[in-house]
Amino acid sequence: MELKLGKLPDRTPVKLSISVMPDLHEALRDYARCYADTYGSEEPVTELIPHMLAAFLSTDRGFAKARERGAQRS
């Protein structure tokens, strides 16, 4: 049978462990406070970071072009 919706991609989260410099950690905590003030919902930095990274990558035109060139070579 053929369906209009293809098979869903793997959605298993991948856990990463990183170290950041103290000034970046402070900025991330400040961002979380601003987020809470703006939306009235406190979220831990660890929950915000994946969304921050996704937003950054989705708006980086140079990365998008390079990624597209890489996909064309495959």
N, C-alpha and C positions, 0 to 999 in steps of 0.2 A: 504494500500500500504506500502511496506517496501523499504526504501531508504538506500543506502550505508552510507550516512552521517546521523548520529543521530541528534536528536534535540539539538540545540545549548544551552549551559548553560546560566544561568542568567548573563548578562553583565552589570547590573546596578551598577554604582560606589557607593561605600560606603564612606561617608565622615567621616574622623577621625580628631579629634582636639587633638594636643599634646603640651606639654610644654617641652622645652629642656634647658639645662644649657647654659650659655653664651659662654663657650668655644666650645661646640658642634655647636652652632649657627654660631660662627665664622668659624669653620672648614667647615661647610656646605656652607657658602658664599665663602670661599676659593676654595672649590671644584667646585662650579658653575663658578668661574672665570677661573679655569683650564680647565673646560669643554668648555667654550667660546673660550679660547685660542687654544685649540686642534681642535675644530670642526668649529670655526668661526660662531657660533650660540649661542647667549645668551638665556639661559633658566632660569626661576625663580627656586629657590630652591624647591618650592612646587611642581614643575613639575618633578624635578629630584628624589626626595625622594621615590616615589612609585617604580621607576625603580631600585634605589639603594637597596631597601628592597627586591624586587623580585630577584635581582642578588645575594644578600647575602643568601637568603633562598634556592635558587636553587643550591648553592655550599656548603651548610652545610650538610656534610655526616651524622653526628650524628642526626640531625633533620630529614633527609630523612629516616634513619633507624627507628627512634622512630615513625615517622608518619606511616611508612609501618606496623610496629608492631601493632599500634593502629587500622589501617584499617583492619588488619587480625582478630582482636578481634571482630569487628563489624559484 
